[in-house]
Amino acid sequence: MKKTNRKSHALYSRWNNIISRCYNKNSKDYKWYGGIGIRVCDRWLDFFLFAEDMYPSYQEGLTLDRKENDKGYSKDNCRWVTMKTQNQNT
């Protein structure tokens, strides 16, 4: 994957949001993620490795979902789903 213009990549805002809600105490969603111990796997702290793992299965209109809500963000625990499916995963 070309390592330039990450901010213009289709997945950058999604990655940035998960990093923010897990590590930025000023994020409005931190209390529901980082505040309860949800973390991002070490590999995904690098945007390009996150994109390498998740871009092949990405489709426009889908959202990143954790299969098991008490576990963090990692390739084994994440998938792309519709908002309907994500809302059912509580």
C-alpha positions in Angstrom: 0.0 0.0 0.0 1.3 3.4 -0.9 2.2 5.3 2.3 1.2 8.8 1.3 -2.0 10.8 1.7 -3.4 8.6 4.5 -5.9 11.3 5.4 -7.5 11.0 2.0 -7.8 7.2 2.2 -11.3 5.9 2.5 -10.6 4.3 5.9 -8.7 7.1 7.5 -11.6 8.8 9.3 -12.8 5.4 10.6 -9.4 4.6 12.0 -9.0 8.1 13.4 -12.4 7.7 15.2 -11.5 4.4 16.8 -8.1 5.8 18.0 -9.8 8.8 19.4 -12.6 7.1 21.3 -10.1 4.6 22.8 -7.3 7.0 23.8 -8.5 10.6 23.7 -10.0 11.4 27.1 -11.6 14.5 25.5 -13.5 12.5 23.0 -17.3 12.5 23.7 -17.2 8.6 23.3 -14.2 7.9 25.4 -16.3 6.9 28.4 -17.8 4.1 26.4 -14.5 2.8 24.9 -11.2 3.8 26.4 -12.9 4.6 29.7 -13.9 1.0 30.1 -10.7 -0.5 28.8 -11.4 -1.0 25.1 -8.2 -0.6 23.2 -6.8 -0.9 19.7 -4.4 -3.8 19.0 -0.7 -2.7 18.7 -0.7 -3.5 15.0 -3.6 -1.1 14.3 -1.9 1.8 16.0 -0.3 2.2 12.6 -3.0 3.4 10.1 -1.4 1.6 7.1 -1.5 -1.8 8.9 -5.1 -1.2 9.9 -5.9 -0.5 6.2 -3.9 -3.5 5.0 -6.0 -5.7 7.2 -9.4 -4.2 6.7 -9.5 -2.5 3.3 -9.8 -5.7 1.3 -13.2 -6.4 2.8 -14.4 -2.8 3.0 -17.5 -1.7 1.1 -19.0 1.8 1.0 -21.9 2.1 3.4 -20.7 -0.4 5.9 -19.5 0.3 9.4 -16.7 -1.2 11.5 -18.1 -3.5 14.2 -16.5 -5.4 17.0 -17.9 -9.0 17.1 -17.4 -9.2 20.9 -18.1 -5.8 22.5 -16.0 -6.5 25.6 -12.9 -7.0 23.5 -10.9 -4.4 21.7 -10.3 -3.5 18.0 -8.3 -6.1 16.1 -8.5 -8.0 12.9 -9.9 -11.1 14.6 -12.6 -9.1 16.4 -13.7 -6.7 13.7 -15.8 -6.9 10.6 -17.6 -4.6 8.2 -21.4 -4.7 8.7 -24.5 -2.7 7.9 -25.8 -0.3 10.6 -28.7 -2.7 11.2 -26.4 -5.5 12.1 -24.2 -3.3 14.2 -27.3 -2.1 16.2 -28.2 -5.7 16.9 -24.7 -6.3 18.4 -25.1 -5.0 21.9 
